[in-house]
Amino acid sequence: MKIKVLFFASCRDIVNSREMELEVPEGSTAGKALDILCETYPRLSDLRGRMALSVNEEYAAPDSVLGPGDTLALIPPVSGG
């Protein structure tokens, strides 16, 4: 099934794109989609334990099941002041 992936801040820099379509197996979780992305873009693994995931504009756990056409967002830690 196809999902849309949005990349923010340093994640966007790593993949050199703001968004992409990603083919994942039926019943995949947000964490499985992230596994697939980390295989293609190994530098994402550096942020893995610190980034937030969002599915369809709501924060989600890695075990959240994805459906066809869902939007997964990768949100790295940010700082500012």
LUMMARMAR-861541 format. One line per field, with one value per residue (C-alpha): y, x, z. Coordinates in Angstrom, 1 decimal. Example, Ala and Ser with C-alpha at 12.3 -4.5 7.8 and 13.67 -1.06 7.14 Angstrom:
BEGIN
y: c(-4.5	-1.1)
x: c(12.3	13.7)
z: c(7.8	7.1)
% end
This chain:
BEGIN
y: c(0.0	3.6	6.2	9.8	10.7	14.3	15.3	18.2	20.1	17.8	14.8	16.9	17.7	14.0	12.8	16.0	16.2	17.6	14.6	11.4	8.4	5.2	1.7	-0.4	-3.8	-4.0	-3.7	-1.9	0.3	3.7	2.0	-0.4	2.5	4.2	1.0	1.1	4.7	4.1	1.3	3.8	6.8	5.4	8.9	8.9	6.2	8.7	10.6	7.5	7.4	11.2	12.0	12.2	10.5	11.8	9.9	12.0	15.1	13.4	12.3	8.5	5.7	3.5	0.7	2.7	0.8	2.6	2.4	3.1	6.8	7.7	10.5	9.8	12.8	12.5	15.3	15.6	17.2	21.0	23.7	27.4	30.3)
x: c(0.0	1.1	1.4	2.6	5.7	6.4	9.9	10.7	13.9	16.9	14.9	14.1	17.8	18.8	16.3	16.6	12.8	9.8	7.6	7.5	5.2	6.3	5.2	4.8	3.3	-0.4	-0.8	2.5	3.1	4.6	7.7	7.9	7.7	10.5	12.5	12.1	13.1	16.2	17.4	17.3	18.5	20.8	21.4	17.7	18.7	20.7	17.4	15.3	14.9	14.4	12.0	8.3	5.9	2.6	-0.1	-2.7	-1.7	-1.9	1.1	1.4	3.4	5.7	3.1	0.3	-1.0	-1.1	-3.8	-3.7	-3.3	-2.3	0.2	3.2	5.3	8.8	9.4	13.0	13.8	13.9	15.3	14.9	14.3)
z: c(0.0	-0.5	2.2	2.1	4.2	5.3	6.5	8.7	9.6	9.7	8.4	5.3	4.9	5.2	2.5	0.5	0.1	1.9	1.1	-0.8	-1.5	0.2	-0.6	2.6	3.2	4.2	8.0	8.5	11.5	11.7	13.1	10.2	7.7	9.6	9.4	5.6	5.4	7.7	5.3	2.4	4.4	7.2	8.7	9.8	12.3	14.2	15.0	15.5	19.3	19.5	16.7	17.0	14.6	13.4	11.5	9.8	11.8	15.2	17.3	17.0	18.6	16.5	16.8	15.2	12.2	8.9	6.3	2.6	1.9	5.4	6.0	8.2	9.4	10.8	13.3	14.7	18.0	17.8	20.0	20.1	22.2)
% end
